[in-house]
Amino acid sequence: MKLHTQESLENWLDEHLESPLDGQGKYWFPLTLPTYGKEEIAAAVATMCDYRTSMGTLTRMFERQFAAYVGAHDAVMVNSGSSADLLLAFQLINPNHPRLQPGDEVLVPAVTWPTQVWSPLMAGLQVKLVDVDPSTLNVDLDDLRRRITPRTKCLFAVHLMGNPCEMDELLQVCQEYGLLLIEDCCESLGARYGDRHVGTFGLGGSFSFFFSHHMTTMEGGMVTCQSEEDADAIRVLRAHGWTRGINNQASVSSLGQGLDERFRFINWGFNVRPTELQAAFGIEQLKKLDAMSMRRTELAERFYQFVDSSPYLRRFDTPAAGTASPFALVVRLCGDAATERSALLASLDRAGVETRPIVTGNFARQPAAKLLGEINPADYPGAEAVHEDGFYVGLSPMFDDLIVERLIRTLEQSLNETVTKPRLRRAS
Ligand SMILES: Cc1ncc(COP(=O)(O)O)c(C=O)c1O
């Protein structure tokens, strides 16, 4: 059978595609469920049927659509959120127009994904962790002020778990101390502060399209930026240091004599390009993003109603001007439950609910944190609190109402088993 068009592929998939609910592993409440369907698969396969798989017009189209979605000047697609972080960091020290010097200090919150920490470090910058406020999971503004020194030049903020940072105050601190701001939005696509999306406040933002994120390209990521110069410079870093694919060709046309312009290298660079398969997939996912995010929000609201009614659970706070874009169902244990995290997670696991710590917990506790120099986890009490009493369970727009009700009942039961009953036994 010869399959040429996206439409004929979709028709074929109508008959052959299994339900995303089939083939789940040991958990009835998994971290996530596949959110893609025949449209994404057909679009990705169509690029192979056309023999157009290397980065090209679909990638550019997706970049433009994504930039318009978040309200950024432009966007540059890459092969992962980690690569987006890496390019943002290397843009800070870009040899063609460095904003920072080797050894300048970049502040990164102590609860985040490791590649956000490594990116500035690998770019030759000094990374200093800053504590988080356990009530928001994001950077603690008092600790931020305390840790700023004359060598501090940049804040690499993260909007964790879909919760936007308190941007007015963060921008105020950056302005007061002359810090550059870059934003890791890998867990926060769609989160807003005021009427602006995260990823549009600083020099640039990073986004991840990994499987469990707000939208997926299987693996993939995006850098948003606010000027043509930055977008072009990041495109050069993305692919070999060459100028192919940049917007403003006139800006580089005089560089290098007698060169084949297809092979004009003006900088160092990586190869962190996405494929057209991923871009085609992403274009289809983007069409579904609003509906998926709305469903995430609906399910999260129901879950947090229960959290609010429990003496043992609390949720994170969102800034008054912020709108969260729920990434997962995140809780912190409180009261008598605060010290029972391990027992509770074991009970949930036995009951078929997949759980996760809040990203890395206190990053200062990770063995690899030694790469940042002498570091004492106790210097980050906010991150310690999140480490000790926080966890999350998954959230997928594919979950139905019943599964969330069952999750709530199971969580109630597990709390009863691990906190309420033992407490009553101790008291009697
Ligand atoms: C906050 C944060 N930054 C960066 C990343 C890296 O994204 P990726 O997994 O696409 O490399 C993640 C991944 O989940 C993340 O949560």
The ligand as an SDF file (V2000), in Angstrom:
LIG
                    3D

 16 16  0  0  0  0  0  0  0  0999 V2000
   12.2180   22.9700   34.6320 C   0  0  0  0  0  0  0  0  0  0  0  0
   12.7740   22.1260   33.5150 C   0  0  0  0  0  0  0  0  0  0  0  0
   13.7830   22.6120   32.7650 N   0  0  0  0  0  0  0  0  0  0  0  0
   14.3170   21.9020   31.7640 C   0  0  0  0  0  0  0  0  0  0  0  0
   13.8480   20.6450   31.4420 C   0  0  0  0  0  0  0  0  0  0  0  0
   14.4810   19.8930   30.3190 C   0  0  0  0  0  0  0  0  0  0  0  0
   13.5790   19.5730   29.2930 O   0  0  0  0  0  0  0  0  0  0  0  0
   13.8470   18.2890   28.3890 P   0  0  0  0  0  0  0  0  0  0  0  0
   13.4280   17.0950   29.1760 O   0  0  0  0  0  0  0  0  0  0  0  0
   12.9620   18.5070   27.1920 O   0  0  0  0  0  0  0  0  0  0  0  0
   15.2730   18.2600   28.0460 O   0  0  0  0  0  0  0  0  0  0  0  0
   12.8070   20.0820   32.1940 C   0  0  0  0  0  0  0  0  0  0  0  0
   12.3020   18.7450   31.8940 C   0  0  0  0  0  0  0  0  0  0  0  0
   11.3360   18.2580   32.3700 O   0  0  0  0  0  0  0  0  0  0  0  0
   12.2580   20.8370   33.2670 C   0  0  0  0  0  0  0  0  0  0  0  0
   11.2770   20.3410   34.0250 O   0  0  0  0  0  0  0  0  0  0  0  0
  1  2  1  0
  2  3  1  0
  2 15  2  0
  3  4  2  0
  4  5  1  0
  5  6  1  0
  5 12  2  0
  6  7  1  0
  7  8  1  0
  8  9  2  0
  8 10  1  0
  8 11  1  0
 12 13  1  0
 12 15  1  0
 13 14  2  0
 15 16  1  0
M  END
$$$$
